[in-house]
Amino acid sequence: MIEHIELFFKAIFIDNMVFAVFLGMCSYLAVSKKVTTAVGLGAAVIFVLAVTVPLNWLLDQYLLQPGALKWLGAEYADYDLGFLSFIMFIATIATMVQLVEIVVEKFSPSLYNSLGIFLPLIAVNCAILGGSLFMQSKEIETLGLALNYGISSGIGWFLAILAIAAIREKIRYSNVPPPLRGLGITFIITGLMGIGFLSFGGMLTGGDEETPAKEKTVEIQQTTEENKKVANNTKIIE
Amino acid sequence: MGLLSKKDAKLITDPLADNNPITIQVLGICSALAITAELKASLVMAIAVLFVMGVGNVVISLIRNIIPSKIRIIVQLVVVASLVIIVDQVLKAYQYELSKTLSVFIGLIITNCIIMGRFEAFALGNGPWRAFLDGIGNALGYGVILIIVGFFRELLGSGTLFGIPVLGDAIDKTGVYSIGYENNGFMLMPPMALIIVGLLIWVQRSRNKDLIED
């Protein structure tokens, strides 16, 4: 359970798709002029990630990893189809997006109309392929964790585009220098938000193991001069 | 007259400045920002994109009359994915360290909007030679931005270029470090790439008033 919570917060705040690894920037910049459209696209991205990352995990686990093919028979155990990852991932993503589009159109025409062009556009959003590729490179262990990773990466992206859309709506009435208007100021604001998100970097590094050591060093510092040398040595070893 | 007619030469020079894929067309941002902490990574990425765009544009242009319109996105994706697999394997074979740094961003060339964008906008409607030039031009425009960002980030962030210390030695305090200059470690963090591109856009639009929005 604890690793689910850890992964959840890590994917949203520390490895945020927009601020830490810059995925999905093109649609992020293009769609963030109004909050309502940003919310629509963000929701669509969460949904597609939640569907494609677990699916690609299954593909990776049973087809693409080195030694993955042993369920076919022992002689296939040392095949490594890893080089096919790109094509297989992008094929599943394109297919899933097409399927999702058909299903949404049939079961909820109003949602389909409000999403409009965004749904097919998501297939080539680097955030989606990036989610699957990072899932593969981080070697996520179970299907549940993969689903968790998909949803939380989507939420991270959603947070980012929501924030920048809200800010862009506000600065339309500010005195931005003409050459910076529009794209330039958005880049700089996103950079500043990224710096802000860096502060989350210390979030998951604390814990029980560190506190006793910290207490120890504080105690040792309070001892007399003769113990200073010993204390210094101990601190270095800590 | 030279190798290229005036119109063809424009295909290469336009994306280098006035129609730059990153700062004007707003495409290909993702990979442009994430790997530019080292100049070497930026250069290799630029070359990879150059290869994929050049060959990809030619291939799509050659088969443009036989692709049915309904499946053209899938065909484009397959072409790009195959080329990227080649690039990835070559990189893993000859520059393993770098392929670890670039990790997933080589794969993300597939969804690099510049490539699909140029396929749709140009290669599907023009002959192979012009499509090739257009691909090269846009890849060069992309590469220029990558190299500029990588240059500043590596120089200011670690005082090296291509791994060679150029400002003096930080530990022995020679060169510029002797007067108290310190490396700006912040430059190596991802958000600074965004800010540098924002500043580049500022410079570019100040020099060319037509590009200003609103």
Contacts between the chains, C-beta under 8 A, distances in Angstrom:
chain1	res1	chain2	res2	distance
A	19	B	190	7.0
A	19	B	191	6.8
A	20	B	190	5.9
A	21	B	34	5.5
A	21	B	190	7.3
A	22	B	29	6.9
A	22	B	30	5.1
A	22	B	31	7.9
A	22	B	33	4.5
A	22	B	34	4.7
A	22	B	190	6.7
A	22	B	193	7.7
A	22	B	194	7.8
A	23	B	30	5.5
A	23	B	108	7.4
A	24	B	30	7.0
A	25	B	29	3.8
A	25	B	30	4.9
A	25	B	33	7.2
A	26	B	26	6.5
A	26	B	27	6.0
A	26	B	28	7.5
A	26	B	29	5.8
A	26	B	30	7.0
A	26	B	113	4.6
A	29	B	26	5.6
A	29	B	29	6.9
A	30	B	26	6.6
A	83	B	85	5.8
A	83	B	88	7.4
A	83	B	89	6.1
A	84	B	85	7.7
A	85	B	107	7.4
A	86	B	81	5.0
A	86	B	84	5.8
A	86	B	85	5.6
A	86	B	88	7.3
A	86	B	107	5.2
A	86	B	110	5.9
A	87	B	78	7.0
A	87	B	81	4.5
A	87	B	82	7.1
A	87	B	85	6.9
A	90	B	77	5.5
A	90	B	81	5.6
A	90	B	110	5.8
A	90	B	111	7.6
A	91	B	77	7.8
A	94	B	73	7.3
A	94	B	74	6.3
A	94	B	77	6.3
A	123	B	73	7.5
A	124	B	73	7.9
A	124	B	77	7.8
A	124	B	111	5.1
A	124	B	113	6.9
A	124	B	116	5.7
A	125	B	111	6.8
A	126	B	30	4.5
A	126	B	31	7.7
A	126	B	108	5.0
A	126	B	111	4.3
A	126	B	112	7.3
A	126	B	113	7.9
A	128	B	111	7.7
A	129	B	107	6.9
A	129	B	108	6.2
A	129	B	110	6.5
A	129	B	111	4.9
A	130	B	30	7.6
A	130	B	104	6.3
A	130	B	108	5.8
A	130	B	111	7.8
A	133	B	104	4.0
A	133	B	107	5.0
A	133	B	108	7.0
A	134	B	104	5.9
A	137	B	103	5.9
A	137	B	104	5.8
A	177	B	202	7.6
A	178	B	205	7.6
A	178	B	212	4.9
A	178	B	214	7.6
A	179	B	201	7.5
A	179	B	202	5.2
A	179	B	203	7.9
A	179	B	204	7.8
A	179	B	205	3.6
A	179	B	206	4.4
A	179	B	212	5.8
A	180	B	198	7.4
A	180	B	201	7.3
A	180	B	202	5.1
A	180	B	205	7.6
A	181	B	212	6.8
A	181	B	213	5.2
A	181	B	214	5.4
A	182	B	213	3.7
A	182	B	214	6.8
A	183	B	23	7.5
A	183	B	26	6.3
A	183	B	201	5.7
A	183	B	213	7.0
A	184	B	198	5.0
A	184	B	199	8.0
A	184	B	201	4.0
A	184	B	202	5.1
A	184	B	205	6.9
A	185	B	198	7.1
A	186	B	198	7.8
A	187	B	194	5.1
A	187	B	195	7.1
A	187	B	197	5.2
A	187	B	198	3.4
A	187	B	201	6.5
A	188	B	194	7.1
A	188	B	195	5.4
A	188	B	198	3.8
A	188	B	199	7.6
A	190	B	191	7.7
A	190	B	194	5.1
A	191	B	191	4.3
A	191	B	192	6.7
A	191	B	193	7.7
A	191	B	194	3.5
A	191	B	195	3.8
A	191	B	198	6.5
A	192	B	191	7.1
A	192	B	195	7.6
A	193	B	191	7.7
A	194	B	189	7.8
A	194	B	190	6.0
A	194	B	191	3.1
A	194	B	194	6.3
A	195	B	189	7.5
A	195	B	191	4.7
A	198	B	189	6.4
A	198	B	191	7.0
